[in-house]
Amino acid sequence: MSSSAKPRPPVHHRRPADPPGTAPRRAALRLLDAVLRRGEPLEAALPQATRGLEGPDRGLAHAIAAETLRRLPDLDSLIDSATRQVLPEDAKARSALRIALVQTLALGTPPHAAIATVLPLVDGGPRKLVHGVFGALTRGGATLPDVPALPPAIAARWRASWGEDVVAAAARAIAVPPPLDLTLAAPDALAPEGDSLAADQRRLRDAAPVAQLPGFTEGTWWVQDVAASLPARLIGRGPGRALDLCAAPGGKTMQLAAARWDVTALEISPSRAARLHENLARTKQPATVVIADAMDWAPSEPVDALLLDAPCSATGIFRRHPDVLYRAHAGIIADMAALQAQLFDRAAAWVRPGGRLVYATCSLEPEEGEAQLERFLAAHPDYAIEPPRPGELPHGFSAQSGYLRTLPGTLEDAGGCDGFFIVRLVRASA
Ligand SMILES: C[S@@+](CC[C@H](N)C(=O)[O-])C[C@H]1O[C@@H](n2cnc3c(N)ncnc32)[C@H](O)[C@@H]1O
């Protein structure tokens, strides 16, 4: 070639345009990768994974990924039953098959649409294998069980902590969509019709989108699982100064404000604090929001009541956030338990003699609940448990040993509730 020959323009191998309907499936694949490989929370991965998608497609991507996570062990058993060689856990072909199968077997997508929108995800790869396995399974009448299998590691841990009945109840709980619970600012507040577990509580099944429900615009209620409403109920009613130490998105801050406390709400994350501000603005509940790390910050004087709804593994909210089933491994639980112990000890000094401290986590791990309480009581002899009084809790809850432990199976006939550990402590008067 002569030196005067023009250089060839670079060749760009562009991916052919996706057929309609593929973009949300591609986003679902990114979501699964974020949760299963990178250990990210599904909600946190959503903005990046669904960038460029319109609202309904974003909702579809989220629904496919969440349902895949609810059904993962059963989907994988089906896939393994139809492949000669076991596909690696993180193989794209496995994830593509999970997404195609969950749509057809759980979400009602016709098989031809499910596979046509998923095959482009494995372009340049094992399309034939994915097509073949999907076809063999759907033609062979594959089904998913009514009660999903739990991931083996979680089942083993909860079996050791709580026994087989709780494991079985947890599996039943992920099979059905949880109800929508609302906490009312006052018992007579404008709110949708529904079941009621307390005067200021409504439970809705098959609810319309939240923003369309009566009272949303007026801000007379907020979404809050009934178990999540218990910690602030144990703080009781004001007046007085209350500190909500880990506050966003603010369900408990709003309860405390509605109960007439002068509330300071502390939150480390600016983006979560922004949601707290939005929620307070919508419900017109007053609170002073401080963005700070509770490990650096301190109140100017001790408070009458302190709520520590501590950061945790969040395994108690697996019904709404099935990604926790895959992210909450022993290392995370140990890290969270260490942070909880530090926050709990620090908070102990900020309650006036005779004041109340409520400690709570939405965790099903004893390390984040019962063990924290035991350690705290041994280290702080000036604190004692104050058990709930009769009538203080909504219908169906009871406190053995003075504290509350809600588990899969609690309130099951009424639609269940999140898993929580909650204890109210009183500091001895000086
Ligand atoms: C379980 S959530 C709180 C839920 C909230 N109480 C509610 O009812 O809506 C825990 C919160 O604590 C915040 N957090 C974690 N570590 C913190 C710290 N060191 N200081 C202050 N807030 C913290 C997290 O960002 C998270 O928003």
The ligand as an SDF file (V2000), in Angstrom:
LIG
                    3D

 27 29  0  0  0  0  0  0  0  0999 V2000
  -34.2140    1.6150   58.6780 C   0  0  0  0  0  0  0  0  0  0  0  0
  -33.9320    3.0800   57.8360 S   0  0  0  0  0  0  0  0  0  0  0  0
  -34.9860    4.2100   58.6630 C   0  0  0  0  0  0  0  0  0  0  0  0
  -36.4430    4.1770   58.2680 C   0  0  0  0  0  0  0  0  0  0  0  0
  -37.2080    5.3210   58.9020 C   0  0  0  0  0  0  0  0  0  0  0  0
  -37.0730    5.3560   60.3490 N   0  0  0  0  0  0  0  0  0  0  0  0
  -38.6900    5.3000   58.5560 C   0  0  0  0  0  0  0  0  0  0  0  0
  -39.4990    4.9200   59.3750 O   0  0  0  0  0  0  0  0  0  0  0  0
  -39.0320    5.7140   57.4570 O   0  0  0  0  0  0  0  0  0  0  0  0
  -32.3760    3.5630   58.4730 C   0  0  0  0  0  0  0  0  0  0  0  0
  -31.9290    4.9600   58.0510 C   0  0  0  0  0  0  0  0  0  0  0  0
  -30.7760    5.2900   58.8050 O   0  0  0  0  0  0  0  0  0  0  0  0
  -29.9130    6.0630   58.0070 C   0  0  0  0  0  0  0  0  0  0  0  0
  -28.5780    5.9810   58.6350 N   0  0  0  0  0  0  0  0  0  0  0  0
  -27.6860    4.9710   58.5390 C   0  0  0  0  0  0  0  0  0  0  0  0
  -26.5910    5.2440   59.2560 N   0  0  0  0  0  0  0  0  0  0  0  0
  -26.7960    6.4440   59.8500 C   0  0  0  0  0  0  0  0  0  0  0  0
  -26.0210    7.2690   60.7140 C   0  0  0  0  0  0  0  0  0  0  0  0
  -24.7970    6.8950   61.0980 N   0  0  0  0  0  0  0  0  0  0  0  0
  -26.5340    8.4530   61.1070 N   0  0  0  0  0  0  0  0  0  0  0  0
  -27.7760    8.8370   60.7050 C   0  0  0  0  0  0  0  0  0  0  0  0
  -28.5540    8.1040   59.8760 N   0  0  0  0  0  0  0  0  0  0  0  0
  -28.0740    6.9260   59.4600 C   0  0  0  0  0  0  0  0  0  0  0  0
  -30.0360    5.4090   56.6580 C   0  0  0  0  0  0  0  0  0  0  0  0
  -29.6220    6.2830   55.6210 O   0  0  0  0  0  0  0  0  0  0  0  0
  -31.5300    5.0830   56.5970 C   0  0  0  0  0  0  0  0  0  0  0  0
  -32.2460    6.1250   55.9810 O   0  0  0  0  0  0  0  0  0  0  0  0
  1  2  1  0
  2  3  1  0
  2 10  1  0
  3  4  1  0
  4  5  1  0
  5  6  1  0
  5  7  1  0
  7  8  2  0
  7  9  1  0
 10 11  1  0
 11 12  1  0
 11 26  1  0
 12 13  1  0
 13 14  1  0
 13 24  1  0
 14 15  1  0
 14 23  1  0
 15 16  2  0
 16 17  1  0
 17 18  1  0
 17 23  2  0
 18 19  1  0
 18 20  2  0
 20 21  1  0
 21 22  2  0
 22 23  1  0
 24 25  1  0
 24 26  1  0
 26 27  1  0
M  CHG  2   2   1   9  -1
M  END
$$$$
